[in-house]
């Protein structure tokens, strides 16, 4: 299953919650059209068929994404251990790149 980007999912969740709280119901008392559209999009985005489950799945995905990001940041900050017996390599003979040739005059 494709997973929406966390920022998109967070936006959908926030927009749905705002619409559900503020959009007036339609003539039959059902949620308004924007709320229904957002509920449908949340369900499709999370692979569910019920908006309550979609909201739960979205929150779980957002939590998992935040945890994954935090672990990636921590891993990037942690220095890699040196291999046993490996010598540190230095670039003592590095050469500067050759200059680019001048453009020909027209």
C-alpha positions in Angstrom: 0.0 0.0 0.0 1.2 3.5 -0.8 1.7 5.7 2.3 1.0 9.4 2.1 3.8 11.8 3.2 3.4 12.6 6.9 2.9 16.3 6.2 0.0 15.5 3.8 -1.5 13.1 6.3 -1.2 15.5 9.1 -2.8 18.2 7.0 -5.7 15.9 6.1 -6.2 14.9 9.7 -6.3 18.5 10.9 -8.5 19.7 8.1 -11.0 16.8 8.7 -11.1 17.6 12.4 -11.7 21.3 11.7 -14.4 20.6 9.1 -16.2 18.1 11.3 -16.3 20.6 14.1 -17.2 23.7 12.1 -19.0 22.7 8.9 -22.8 22.8 9.2 -24.6 19.5 8.5 -26.5 19.1 5.3 -30.3 19.1 5.0 -30.5 15.5 6.2 -28.4 16.1 9.2 -25.4 14.2 7.7 -21.9 15.8 7.7 -21.4 18.5 5.2 -19.8 17.9 1.8 -16.3 19.0 2.7 -16.3 16.8 5.8 -17.5 13.8 3.7 -14.8 14.5 1.1 -12.1 14.7 3.7 -13.3 11.5 5.4 -13.2 9.7 2.1 -9.7 11.0 1.4 -8.5 9.9 4.9 -10.0 6.5 4.3 -8.3 6.1 0.9 -5.0 7.4 2.3 -4.9 5.0 5.2 -6.5 1.9 3.5 -9.6 1.9 5.7 -13.3 2.1 5.2 -14.4 3.9 8.4 -13.4 7.5 9.2 -12.8 6.6 12.9 -10.3 3.8 11.9 -8.8 6.2 9.3 -8.1 8.8 12.0 -6.6 6.1 14.2 -4.5 4.7 11.4 -3.3 8.3 10.4 -2.2 9.0 14.0 -0.3 5.7 14.2 1.4 6.4 10.8 2.3 9.9 12.0 3.7 8.5 15.3 5.7 5.9 13.4 7.1 8.5 11.0 8.1 10.8 13.9 9.9 7.8 15.6 11.6 6.9 12.3 12.8 10.5 11.8 14.1 10.7 15.4 16.0 7.5 15.0 17.5 8.6 11.6 18.6 11.9 13.2 20.2 10.1 16.1 21.9 7.7 13.7 23.3 10.6 11.7 24.7 12.2 14.9 26.4 9.0 16.0 29.9 8.5 14.6 30.5 5.3 12.8 32.9 3.0 14.6 36.3 2.4 12.9 37.0 -1.1 11.6 39.5 -3.0 13.6 43.0 -2.7 12.1 41.9 0.0 9.5 44.2 2.9 9.0 42.9 6.4 8.6 43.1 7.5 5.0 44.3 11.0 4.2 44.2 12.8 1.0 47.8 14.0 0.8 48.1 13.8 -3.0 44.8 15.4 -3.9 45.0 17.6 -7.0 43.0 20.7 -7.7 40.6 20.2 -10.7 41.9 21.4 -14.0 40.6 24.9 -15.0 37.8 25.1 -17.5 38.9 26.3 -21.0 37.9 29.8 -21.8 34.8 30.2 -24.0 35.6 31.0 -27.6 34.7 34.5 -28.7 32.1 34.7 -31.5 
